[in-house]
Amino acid sequence: METRQDTTPPKGTGRKRAADSQPVQDIVRRVEEDIVFRVYHPRERLVEDELMQRFGAKRHIVRQALAELERDGLVMRKPNSGAQVRALTAKEATELYAVREILETSCVKLIALPVDARLLAPIEKIQREHAAAIKGNDVRAVFRANLAFHAAIFRLCGNDALIEAIADFARRTHPVRLTTLVTEQYLEQARSQHDEILQALLEGDRARLVALSARHLKPSREAYLRTIEHLNN
């Protein structure tokens, strides 16, 4: 059985909640990542006392973190039963990805093209880190680098409200991502598509950029829906 270990918080997710304390944000990010990697399974209870011990946090901090995870759609809280990891239905996953496609393709349509090579340089660095993590079979580093890569590209659109909406809906689909993060074929496909996205930005090929942005979302969604169908049969 996998043990619950602390993980480095992913960067570049676009979260902007200055009113929340750093301890709350640290717990949120680490639990988010553990949900992705099935350290916490769908419908598993998140026990306050266990979280307090794990993170060395007071109860009110843990409760604030659980409240934020609930707002992000990752956790459900019911009276007298506490918090549990949300299990997305096929309908919910399909609808969330439909919204993500609308938001993300709208975002890349706003980017001024072609993008100067100097602006792309830091994003290319993130992509090299992503490729190295795939080669090293470090799936948690792959996850963090992937978030950072897309967040850096979305920031090019200059619309902060849109960027934050994209980050919020991406978090809601965290439970969907495990299959594509542990499958070599999917990881290599993602790496290749990242390279194509960078090339489209550099060349100013908007039609290709929009098509790639939509196509890039499909593997995770389709793998999750196949998993649900298999479980229901």
ZANU-851915 format. One record per residue: residue in one letter; x, y, z of N, C-alpha, C, O in turn. Coordinates in pm, whole numbers, plus 50000, padded with zeros to 5 digits. Layout:
<nodes>
AXYZXYZXYZXYZ;...
</nodes>
This chain:
<nodes>
M500844988050000500005000050000500885012550000501875013250073;E500525022349917501295034649909501105042850035499985044450083;T502185047950089502105056450207501895070750167502285074750057;R501285078450256501055092450227502305100350260502725101050376;Q502895106250158504125113650176503905128150136503055131250053;D504695137050197504635151150159505205152750021506145145649983;T504655161949944505125164349808505325179149787504705187349856;T506175182649693506405196649661505195202349591504705196049497;P504695213749630503505219549568503775222849422504835228249391;P502815219749330503005223449191502995238449174502265245549243;K503795243349081503885257649056503035261248935502725252948850;G502685274148929502065279548809500625275748789500155275648675;T499895272548894498515268348878497555280148867496365278148841;G498045292348888497195303948871496355307448993495525316448985;R496535300549106495725303249224496065316949282497235320049303;K495045325149308495265338549363494285340749476493215346549455;R494635336249596493755338049709494595343349824494915336049917;A494925356049817495865361849912495325361450054496105361650149;A494005360950069493425361150202493685348050277493645347750400;D493955337350204494205324450268495635323950319496545329550257;S495825317350433497155316150490497975306150412497435297150347;Q499295307750419500185298550350500025284150397500035275050314;P499885281550530499675267650572498455261150506498505249350470;V497375268650490496185263350424496515259750280496165248950233;Q497195268850209497535266350070498465254450054498325246749959;D499395252850147500315241350141499545228250152499805218850077;I498595227650245497805215450261496955212950137496875201550090;V496325223350085495475221949967496275216149851495825206649787;R497435221849824498205217549708498705203149723498725195449627;R499105199549845499625186149866498525175649861498735164649810;V497345178949912496215169649903495745168649758495395157749713;E495725179749685495385179449543496235169149469495725160849395;E497535169949490498445160949420498225146449462498305137349380;D497935144249590497695130649636496385125049581496265112849563;I495415133649553494185129149488494485124749345493965114549299;V495325132349276495705128849139496335115049135496025106949048;F497235112349231497995099849228497375088749312498035078949345;R496085090349347495325079949416495945075749549495715064649596;V496725084749610497075082449749495785083349831495545075549923;Y494955093249795493585093849843492685089449728492725095349619;H491875079349750491035073749645489665080449641489225086149741;P488975079849526487615085049520486745079049630486765067049654;R485995087549695485085084349806485815081049936485155077550034;E487135082149940487845079850065487635091750159487665103250116;R487435088750286487245099350384488565106250413489615099850419;L488505119250431489645127250473489425130950619488645140050649;V490095124050706489865125350850490675137050905491895137650887;E489995146250971490655158351020491845155151112492905161151098;D491665145751205492735142651299493975137251227495105140351265;E493765129151122494895123751046495615134750971496845134950964;L494855143950913495465155050841496205164350936497275169550903;M495655166551054496335174951154497685168951192498675176051204;Q497695155751211498945149151248499935149351132501125151951151;R499455146551012500335146050894501015159450868502215159950842;F500225170250875500755183350838501195191750957501705202750941;G500995186451078501365194251196500565207051204501105217551240;A499285206351170498435218351160497325217951263496915207251309;K496845229651300495715230751391494425227351317494365227751194;R493395224051393492145219551332491525230051240491015226751133;H491575242851282490935253051199491665254651065491035258150965;I492975252051062493715252750936493285241250845493055243350726;V493185229250900492755217650822491335219750770491045216450655;R490455225350852489085227650807489025237950696488225236650603;Q489855248350704489915258150595490395251650466489875254550358;A491385242750478491895235850359490825226950297490665226650175;L490085219850381489015211250330487905219550265487325215450165;A487625231250322486615239950263487045244650124486235245450032;E488335247750109488815252149978488815240649879488475242549762;L489195228849923489145217149836487715214149792487475209449681;E486755216849880485345215249844484945225549739484245222249643;R485375237949756485065248449658485655244949521485075248049417;D486805238549523487455234849397486865222349333487275218349224;G485905216049400485245204449344485985191349363485635181349300;L487005191149449487775178949470487295170949590487555158949599;V486585177349680486145171149804484665173949824484175184649789;M483975164249883482565166049921482485165250072483135156850134;R481685174050132481475173550277479975172250304479165179950253;K479625162250385478245159750420478085160150571479005156350644;P476935164750619476705165150764476855151350827476325141450776;N477575150850937477755138651016478595127850949478745116951005;S479145130550831479995120550766481355126150727482215118750679;G481575139050748482875144950720483145147050573482225147650491;A484425148150541484845150850404485315138150336485875129250399;Q485065137350206485565126150129485955130849989485455140849940;V486865123349927487315126749792486155124749695485475114549697;R485955134649612484845133949517485155124249404486265124249351;A484185116149367484295107149252483455113049139482235113949151;L484095116949031483385123048919482605112448840483145101848808;T481365115448808480595106748719481035109448575481725119248548;A480605100748484480925102748343480365115948293481015123148217;K479145119248336478515131848294479295143748346479535153348272;E479705143248472480455154248530481795156148459482175167448427;A482495145248435483795146148367483635151848227484425160348185;T482625147148155482385151948018482085166848017482605174247933;E481255171248110480885185448115482065194248156482245205048100;L482855189748252484015197448294485015199048179485565209848159;Y485235188348106486185189347995485635197747880486395204147808;A484315197847863483725206547761483985221247795484305229347708;V483835224547924484105238347968485585241547955485945252447910;R486445232047993487895234347979488275237147833489085246047807;E487685229847741488015232047600487595246047556488335252847485;I486415250447599485955263947564486915274447620487335283547548;L487265273047747488125282847812489535282947750490075293647721;E490105271347732491505270747689491675274447543492675280847507;T490745270647457490855274947318490575289947305491175296747222;S489665295147389489425309647388490685317047431491005327647378;C491385311447528492605317747578493675318747470494245329447449;V493935307747401495025308147302494655316947182495545321547110;K493365319147161492955328247053493325342747085493405351046994;L493545345847214493885359447255495375362347252495785373847262;I496195352047239497645353847243498115360947116497745357147005;A498915371347135499475378647020500525369746954501495365647017;L500315366846826501205357946751501915365446640501395375446590;P503125360846602503895350246666504485355046798504685367046818;V504765345646887505355349047016506875349847000507515341046943;D507435360747052508875362847043509635351347110509235346447216;A510715347147047511515335947098511995338447240512155328947318;R512235351147275512695354147411511605351447514511915347447626;L510345353547477509245350547568509015335447580508545330547683;L509345328247474509155313747476510275306547550510095295047591;A511415312947566512575306247626512275300047763512625288447784;P511645307347857511365301047987510355289647978510415280148057;I509435290347881508475279547863509175267347804508865255947840;E510115269647714510895258547659511715251747769511915239647766;K512185259547865512925253847979512015244548059512425233648099;I510785248948083509825240448155509575227648077509475216848135;Q509465228847945509215217047863510395207347867510185195147864;R511625212347875512775203447890512715196048024513075184348033;E512255203148128512095196748259511005186048252511135175348312;H509935188948179508845179348160509355166948089509055155748131;A510115168847982510655157547906511625149347991511615137047985;A512455156248071513405149148157512685141048264513115130048298;A511585146348316510815139148417510175126648358510115116248423;I509705127648232509155115848164510245105348147510025093548176;K511405109648100512515100448079512945093948209513315082148211;G512905101448318513295096248449512185088948522512385084348634;N511015087948459509865080948519509465087048654509055079948746;D509595100248664509205107448785507845113748758507755125248714;V506765106148787505435110648744504955122848821504195130848767;R505385124548945504985136449018505655148848958505025159348948;A506915147748919507585158848852506945161548716506855173048674;V506505151148647505775152848521504515161048544504225170348469;F503785157548647502545164548678502795179348705502095187948652;R503795182248788504075196148823504575203948702504175215448681;A505445197848621505975204748503504865207148401504855217448333;N503945197748389502835199448295501955211248336501565219248251;L501645212248465500865223748513501595236848484500985246448437;A502885237048513503675249248492503745253048345503675264848311;F503885243148258503965245648113502695252548063502765262947998;H501555246748095500305252448045499995265848110499495274948044;A500295267248239500045280048305500875291148241500385302348224;A502115288148204502985298148141502435302248005502505313947967;I501895292647931501315295947800500045304047817499855313947745;F499185300247909497935307647927498195322047972497425331047939;R499265324148047499585337848090499875347047971499775359247983;L500235341347858500525349447740499285356747688499405366347613;C498085352147728496865358547677496605371947745495935380547688;G497145373847867497015386647935495695389048006495495399848062;N494775379248005493475380948069493485373148201493315360948202;D493695380248313493855373648442492615365848484492735355048542;A491435371048456490205364248495490065351048421489655340948479;L490395351048293490335338848213491365328748260491085316848267;I492565333548291493635324748340493205317848469493445305948487;E492585325348560492145319548687491015309548666490965299348734;A490105312448574489015303048545489565289948489489075279148523;I490565290948402491195278948346491815270548457491655258348460;A492525277148549493175270048659492135263248749492345251948794;D491025270048776489985264348862489405251748800489255241648869;F489065252148671488465240448608489485229248588489115217448589;A490745232648569491775222348561491875214748693492005202548693;R491805222148805491845215448936490675205948954490825195249012;R489515209748904488335201248920488485187748849487825178048885;T489355187248749489555174648677490795167148723491205157448659;H491405171248833492575164048886492305149048904493185140948872;P491135144848954490925130448974490915122448844490985110248848;V490835129148731490745122348601492125118548548492225110048460;R493185124548599494455124648528495375112648550496365111248478;L495075104148646496045093748683496435084948566497625082348546;T495475080048487495765070548380496805075948283497715068748244;T496665088548244497585094148146498925097948206499895100248133;L499005098648339500275101948403501135089648430502325090848460;V500555077948420501315065648448501405056748326501835045248337;T501015061648210501065053848086502085059947992501975071647956;E503085052047953504195057047871503705063047740504205073447696;Q502735056547677502225061347548501625075347562501885084047479;Y500825077347665500185090347685501215101147719501105112447672;L502205097647800503225107347837504015111847716504305123747701;E504375102547630505135106147510504275114647416504775123847351;Q502985111347408502075119247326501985133547379501985143047300;A501895135147510501835148447570503105156247542503045168047508;R504265149747557505535156547530505605161447386506015172747360;S505185152947293505205156547152504265168247123504605177347047;Q503075168047183502115178847161502605191947222502335202647167;H503305191347335503905203447392504865209747292504865221947273;D505695201447229506635206547129505895213047012506305223446961;E504805206946970504005212446859503375225746899503325235046819;I502905226747023502315239247072503345250447069503055261447024;L504545247547115505615257547114505935261846971506145273746945;Q505955252446880506255255646741505155264446681505445273846607;A503905261446712502795269546661502845283746716502545293246644;L503225285246841503375298546900504475306446831504325318246802;L505585299746804506725306446741506415310246597506825320946551;E505695301546527505395304046385504155312646366503905317446255;G503375314646471502165322646460501015315346392500165321646330;D500985302246403499945294046340498775292346437498735282746514;R497825301746433496755301646531495815289746515495415283646614;A495465286346392494545275246370495125262246428494405254446490;R496415260146407497065248246461497115248746613496935238546680;L497365260446667497445262146812496115259046878496075252146980;V495015263946821493685261346876493355246546868492835240646963;A493655240446753493365226146736494165217646834493645208046890;L495435221146854496275213846948495755215247091495775205647168;S495305227147127494795229447262493585220747291493445215547401;A492715219147192491535210647209491925195847212491425188147295;R492825192047122493215178047114493975173447238493895161747277;H494695182547299495535179147414494705174847535495205167747622;L493445178947540492575175547653491945161647642491525155947742;K491895156247521491095144247498491615131447563490805123847615;P492915128647563493375115747618492955113247762492485102347794;S493105123147850492725121247991491235118748005490805109748077;R490445126747935488985125247943488555111547893487775104647959;E489055107447776488625094947717489085082947799488355073147812;A490305083547856490795072547940489925071048064489615059948105;Y489535082248124488705081948244487325076248212486785068248288;L486755080448100485425075448063485475060548034484525053348066;R486555055747973486685041347950486785033748082486235022848096;T487485039648179487615033248309486255032048377485925021548432;I485465042748373484135042548433483255032148363482535024748430;E483305031648231482495022048155482885007748193482014999148208;H484185005348208484654991948246484144988048385483724976748407;L484174997648478483734994748614482224992148621481754984648706;N481494998448529480034997148532479534984648459478364980948471;N480424978148384480024966248308480314953348386480044942448337;
</nodes>
